[in-house]
Amino acid sequence: MPETSGVFAERRLRLRSSMETKSILVQLGPVVRKDEAAFCGYKLTGFEQPISREIWGLDDIQAVQLALAAAGSELNRLAGDGKYSVEGDADGEVGHGFQTLT
């Protein structure tokens, strides 16, 4: 991850379905302030097409919180019948670990 990318956090996941196992990368950032608001980007790779979104909030903190929840909701939508696990989790816990927008 190049330092100029603005990515400040990432998580590697495995998505296991009845048909295949995919490696998924979730990247968060950058946070950009614009006027009286801010947005935080996220990117999901490992699906057919990479997915990039900018999520707006009232300030940096809210933008990050909403981006995390939006990424979690999108991961749920894309899972189909599959189940996520965090790569390197020795306990093999199921889930991506993100809150969702509900």
C-alpha positions in Angstrom: 0.0 0.0 0.0 1.8 3.2 -1.1 1.9 6.0 1.4 0.4 8.5 -1.1 -2.8 6.4 -1.5 -4.4 7.8 1.7 -5.4 4.2 2.8 -5.0 4.2 6.5 -6.5 0.7 7.4 -7.1 -2.6 5.7 -8.5 -6.0 6.5 -8.0 -9.2 4.5 -11.0 -11.6 4.5 -11.8 -15.0 3.1 -15.3 -15.6 1.6 -16.2 -19.3 1.5 -19.2 -20.4 -0.5 -20.4 -23.7 -1.8 -18.7 -23.0 -5.1 -15.4 -21.3 -4.3 -13.2 -19.4 -1.8 -12.2 -15.8 -2.5 -9.7 -13.5 -0.9 -11.2 -10.1 -0.3 -9.3 -7.0 0.6 -11.1 -4.1 2.4 -9.2 -0.8 2.4 -10.3 2.4 4.2 -9.3 5.9 3.3 -8.5 8.6 2.6 -10.5 11.0 4.7 -11.0 14.3 2.8 -12.5 17.5 4.3 -14.5 19.6 1.9 -16.3 22.8 3.1 -18.1 21.9 6.3 -18.2 18.1 5.8 -15.8 15.2 5.1 -15.8 11.9 3.2 -14.0 8.7 3.7 -13.4 6.3 0.9 -13.4 2.5 1.0 -12.5 -0.1 -1.6 -13.4 -3.8 -1.8 -11.3 -6.0 -4.1 -11.5 -9.7 -4.8 -15.0 -9.6 -6.4 -15.6 -9.5 -10.1 -15.0 -5.8 -10.2 -13.3 -3.6 -7.5 -15.9 -1.5 -5.6 -14.9 2.0 -4.5 -17.2 4.4 -2.6 -17.0 7.8 -0.9 -19.2 8.1 2.2 -20.0 11.6 3.5 -20.3 12.6 7.1 -20.6 15.8 9.1 -16.9 15.5 10.1 -13.9 13.1 9.8 -15.1 10.8 12.6 -18.7 10.4 11.3 -17.3 9.8 7.7 -15.1 7.0 9.0 -17.9 5.4 11.1 -20.3 5.5 8.2 -17.8 4.2 5.7 -17.1 1.2 8.0 -20.8 0.5 8.3 -21.4 0.9 4.6 -18.5 -1.5 3.8 -20.1 -4.0 6.2 -23.5 -3.7 4.5 -22.0 -4.1 1.1 -20.0 -7.1 2.1 -23.2 -8.7 3.4 -24.9 -8.0 0.1 -22.1 -9.5 -1.9 -21.7 -12.7 0.2 -24.6 -14.5 -1.3 -24.6 -17.9 0.4 -21.0 -17.5 1.5 -19.5 -16.9 4.9 -16.6 -14.5 5.8 -13.6 -15.0 8.1 -10.8 -12.7 8.8 -7.5 -14.0 7.3 -5.0 -15.1 9.9 -7.7 -15.5 12.6 -6.5 -18.7 14.4 -9.9 -19.2 16.0 -11.6 -19.3 12.6 -14.3 -17.0 13.7 -17.0 -16.4 11.1 -17.8 -12.8 10.0 -16.2 -9.8 8.5 -16.2 -7.8 11.8 -17.8 -4.6 10.5 -21.0 -3.0 11.7 -23.7 -2.6 9.1 -26.3 0.0 8.2 -29.6 -1.3 9.5 
